[in-house]
Amino acid sequence: MASAAEQLASNLNFGAFSKATELKKRLWFTLGALIVYRLGTYIPLPGIDPVILQDIFNRQAGGILGMFNMFAGGALGRMTIFALNIMPYISAAIIMQLMTAVSPTLNQLKKEGEQGRKKINQYTRYGTVLIAAMQAYGISVGLEGMTGSQGISAVIDPGMFFRMTAVITLVGGTIFLMWLGEQVTARGVGNGISLIIFAGIVAELPRALAATFELGRTGSLPSWLIAALMVGAVAVIAGIVFVERAQRRIIIQYPKRQMGNKMFGGESSHLPLKLNTSGVIPLIFASSILLMPITLAQFSAAGGPEWLTTVTALLGRGQPTYLLIYAGLIAFFAFFYTAVVFNPQETADNLKKYGGFVPGIRPGKNTADYLDYVLTRLTVVGSIYLVAVAILPELLIARFSVPFFFGGTSLLIVVTVTMDTVAQVQSHLLAHQYEGLIKKSRLRGRR
């Protein structure tokens, strides 16, 4: 079976792709959904003066505001209907996962299977609406207090009507993106939510490259630094691919069984544990938690109290406080999400149920403790890797004012989502070729 799978995988080509009609439909649906998302990032919020807003954003884009705008695919800088992007949904999902871990009721609901999962998803949607409404109201109030370099307000007609319009529009945009992401996951290829964030980052790539080369042309950045950035980006991508594919394979042995005069079993397998089990989730979770409050603070800092201005300065790009909080959140979510997706006790029980065991380790609790010990060590290394990828480029960006695309967070998201999507495409092609083999074997059997 393994050799047949390898043979099929080696034969995946454009010929097989042209015959996979189901896969082509999924790819076209995914592409269409991402085009709709990109079009929405250019539909402006009603009641905003775009010229004044651009002037305000240009003065603040060098900080954390530019980082959030990168995740939103430029929608925040243009203040469009998708300015909040998908971040409120991610924040609601984080809260639900945390509550599931601490609440026995939600934990029991999670174990109920498909029905329980649907209820938790419904609660997540309700949380998304609540979080998006609060964030949208904060942004609308902040926009009313923001003025351009000539003292003109960014809002044409401030007041309660503008606030209500802004809240309804921004919440509606977030809910639409949430629905669009779920549709891509169900009817397209890849994870819809991750692909929306991926599309926003990739869409900002030409602008970031143009800004970098412009800094080099004007002499703000030396040519050697630009070349070093390009080489460094390639090296970071290679390192990300290497670590994301790294595994610790735990050997699983199955006992021999005698049935009649024949001996069956006795084969060995392995349990693959990824070095970075949590993937890109800790970075997205940490960014969504850290970005939105800071963005709201920056919107309100101009007309707000002095302490808010101080907080905004402490949490600015490259500041020690910001870096420490960011690193701490990444490490926390690396351990938390790993604990959510992999349960050592459940894995050990399943191995014991089917007669499998780790050589030298007694089945049951000892196996669970061993798996937990190995997974904890892997997660320590994986969290250090995630923190390094996210923080080290931040220091470079803060020192040389490089466009944010060259940050490790954006590169990690782009590379990881690309690898996951390609893997899903390959699995669809592999399933299609298996279906072709089964049909041929049936035809031959009828003859």
Buried (B, 14 or more C-beta within 10 A) or exposed (E): EEEEEEEBEEEBEEEBBEEBEEBEEBBEBBEEBBEEBBEBBEBBBBBBBEEBBBBBBEEBBBBBBBBBBBBBBBBBBBBBBBBBBBBBBBBBBBBBBBBBEEEEEBEEBBEEEEEBEEEBEEBBBEBBBBBBBBBBBBBBBBBBBBBBEEEBBBBEEBEEEBBEBBBEBBBBBBBBBBEBBBBBBEEBBBBBBBBBBBBBBBBBBEEBBEBBEEBBEEEEBEEEBBEEBEEBBEEBBEBBBEBBEBEBEBEBBBEEEEEEEEEEEEEEEEBEBBBBBBBBBBBBBBBBBBBBBBBBBBBBBBEBEEEBBEBBEEBBBBBEEBBEBBBEBBBBBBBBBBBBEBBBBEBBBEBBEEEBBBEEBEBBEBBBBBBBEBBEEBBEBBBBBBBBBBBBBBEBBBEBBBBBBBBBBBBBBBBBBBBBBEEBBEEBBBBBBEEBEEEEEEEEEEE
